[in-house]
Amino acid sequence: MKKVLALIAHDAKKDEIVQLVKAHLADMVEIDLIATHARDNISKENGRPVTLVLSGPLGGDQQIGALVASGEVDAVILLRDPLTAHPHEPDVTALLRVCDVHNVPLATNLTTAEAVLHLMVEHPEAFRGHHLAAQFLEEMADNYDGKSK
Protein backbone atom coordinates (compact mmCIF):
# COMPACT_ATOMS: atom_id res chain seq x y z
CA MET A 1 0.00 0.00 0.00
CA LYS A 2 1.40 3.39 -0.98
CA LYS A 3 2.19 5.91 1.69
CA VAL A 4 0.86 9.46 1.50
CA LEU A 5 3.09 12.46 2.11
CA ALA A 6 1.69 15.98 2.49
CA LEU A 7 3.89 18.84 1.29
CA ILE A 8 3.48 22.44 2.39
CA ALA A 9 5.90 25.33 2.06
CA HIS A 10 5.74 28.97 2.98
CA ASP A 11 6.44 31.30 0.05
CA ALA A 12 10.15 31.72 0.85
CA LYS A 13 10.52 27.92 0.94
CA LYS A 14 8.65 26.97 -2.27
CA ASP A 15 11.84 26.42 -4.28
CA GLU A 16 13.32 24.29 -1.49
CA ILE A 17 10.37 21.89 -1.46
CA VAL A 18 10.54 21.53 -5.25
CA GLN A 19 14.27 20.74 -4.98
CA LEU A 20 13.62 18.28 -2.15
CA VAL A 21 11.18 16.32 -4.30
CA LYS A 22 13.57 16.48 -7.27
CA ALA A 23 16.44 15.14 -5.16
CA HIS A 24 14.32 12.21 -3.93
CA LEU A 25 12.24 11.54 -7.04
CA ALA A 26 13.48 7.97 -7.49
CA ASP A 27 12.94 7.14 -3.80
CA MET A 28 9.40 8.53 -3.82
CA VAL A 29 7.95 6.18 -6.45
CA GLU A 30 5.87 4.40 -3.80
CA ILE A 31 4.70 7.60 -2.11
CA ASP A 32 1.61 9.58 -3.14
CA LEU A 33 1.93 13.34 -2.77
CA ILE A 34 -0.59 15.90 -1.55
CA ALA A 35 0.31 19.59 -1.57
CA THR A 36 -1.23 22.96 -0.94
CA HIS A 37 -2.17 24.78 -4.12
CA ALA A 38 -0.34 28.09 -3.73
CA ARG A 39 1.79 27.18 -6.72
CA ASP A 40 1.83 23.74 -8.30
CA ASN A 41 5.57 23.84 -8.94
CA ILE A 42 6.13 20.37 -7.49
CA SER A 43 4.22 18.69 -10.28
CA LYS A 44 5.40 21.06 -13.02
CA GLU A 45 9.08 20.87 -12.10
CA ASN A 46 9.26 17.15 -11.32
CA GLY A 47 6.59 15.56 -13.49
CA ARG A 48 5.10 13.86 -10.42
CA PRO A 49 1.34 13.71 -10.02
CA VAL A 50 0.32 15.70 -6.95
CA THR A 51 -3.12 15.90 -5.39
CA LEU A 52 -3.76 19.56 -4.65
CA VAL A 53 -5.73 21.12 -1.81
CA LEU A 54 -6.34 24.83 -1.26
CA SER A 55 -3.48 27.19 -0.51
CA GLY A 56 -2.61 27.52 3.17
CA PRO A 57 -4.28 30.91 3.77
CA LEU A 58 -7.47 29.66 2.10
CA GLY A 59 -7.74 26.54 4.28
CA GLY A 60 -5.26 24.09 2.75
CA ASP A 61 -3.42 23.60 6.05
CA GLN A 62 -6.75 22.70 7.64
CA GLN A 63 -7.60 20.32 4.79
CA ILE A 64 -4.31 18.50 5.30
CA GLY A 65 -4.93 18.49 9.06
CA ALA A 66 -8.27 16.76 8.43
CA LEU A 67 -6.52 14.15 6.27
CA VAL A 68 -3.98 13.58 9.04
CA ALA A 69 -6.76 13.19 11.62
CA SER A 70 -8.62 10.71 9.43
CA GLY A 71 -5.51 8.58 8.91
CA GLU A 72 -5.17 9.37 5.21
CA VAL A 73 -1.78 11.11 5.47
CA ASP A 74 1.24 9.21 6.77
CA ALA A 75 3.69 12.11 7.13
CA VAL A 76 3.84 15.88 6.65
CA ILE A 77 6.63 18.11 5.43
CA LEU A 78 5.90 21.75 6.24
CA LEU A 79 8.84 23.94 5.30
CA ARG A 80 8.26 27.00 7.46
CA ASP A 81 9.72 30.45 7.10
CA PRO A 82 10.42 31.30 10.74
CA LEU A 83 11.53 34.84 9.91
CA THR A 84 8.27 36.05 8.37
CA ALA A 85 4.91 36.61 10.05
CA HIS A 86 2.05 34.65 8.49
CA PRO A 87 -1.61 35.66 8.82
CA HIS A 88 -2.69 32.00 8.87
CA GLU A 89 -0.29 31.03 11.68
CA PRO A 90 -3.17 29.63 13.80
CA ASP A 91 -3.88 27.15 10.98
CA VAL A 92 -0.22 26.13 10.93
CA THR A 93 -0.23 25.69 14.70
CA ALA A 94 -3.37 23.55 14.45
CA LEU A 95 -1.69 21.34 11.84
CA LEU A 96 1.36 20.89 14.08
CA ARG A 97 -0.95 19.94 16.94
CA VAL A 98 -2.97 17.40 14.95
CA CYS A 99 0.27 15.74 13.78
CA ASP A 100 1.37 15.47 17.41
CA VAL A 101 -2.02 14.16 18.56
CA HIS A 102 -2.05 11.46 15.87
CA ASN A 103 1.68 10.69 16.13
CA VAL A 104 2.28 11.53 12.47
CA PRO A 105 5.87 12.36 11.50
CA LEU A 106 6.25 16.07 10.79
CA ALA A 107 9.24 17.92 9.35
CA THR A 108 9.48 21.69 9.48
CA ASN A 109 12.92 22.17 7.88
CA LEU A 110 15.05 20.45 5.22
CA THR A 111 17.07 18.36 7.66
CA THR A 112 14.02 16.81 9.33
CA ALA A 113 12.37 16.48 5.89
CA GLU A 114 15.30 14.29 4.82
CA ALA A 115 14.81 12.20 7.98
CA VAL A 116 11.07 11.75 7.35
CA LEU A 117 11.69 10.73 3.74
CA HIS A 118 14.35 8.26 4.88
CA LEU A 119 11.90 6.76 7.37
CA MET A 120 9.18 6.45 4.72
CA VAL A 121 11.49 4.82 2.18
CA GLU A 122 13.76 2.69 4.38
CA HIS A 123 11.38 1.78 7.23
CA PRO A 124 7.82 1.65 5.87
CA GLU A 125 6.95 -0.78 8.65
CA ALA A 126 6.96 2.22 10.99
CA PHE A 127 3.71 3.30 9.34
CA ARG A 128 1.79 0.02 9.66
CA GLY A 129 -0.21 0.87 12.75
CA HIS A 130 2.75 0.72 15.08
CA HIS A 131 5.71 2.97 15.53
CA LEU A 132 9.39 2.39 16.05
CA ALA A 133 9.31 3.93 19.53
CA ALA A 134 6.46 1.62 20.57
CA GLN A 135 8.35 -1.38 19.20
CA PHE A 136 11.47 -0.37 21.12
CA LEU A 137 9.54 -0.10 24.38
CA GLU A 138 7.87 -3.44 23.76
CA GLU A 139 11.23 -5.10 23.10
CA MET A 140 12.63 -3.53 26.26
CA ALA A 141 9.70 -4.88 28.27
CA ASP A 142 10.14 -8.36 26.73
CA ASN A 143 13.83 -8.33 27.64
CA TYR A 144 13.21 -7.20 31.21
CA ASP A 145 13.40 -10.16 33.59
CA GLY A 146 11.40 -8.54 36.38
CA LYS A 147 14.37 -8.07 38.68
CA SER A 148 15.32 -4.60 39.81
CA LYS A 149 18.93 -3.67 39.23
Secondary structure, 3 states (H helix, E strand, C coil): CCEEEEEEECHHHHHHHHHHHHHCCCHHHHEEEEEECCCCHHHHHHCCCEEEECCHHHCHHHHHHHHHHCCCCCEEEEECCCCCCCCCHHHHHHHHHHHHHCCCCEECCHHHHHHHHHHHHHCHHHHCCCCHHHHHHHHHHHHCCCCCC
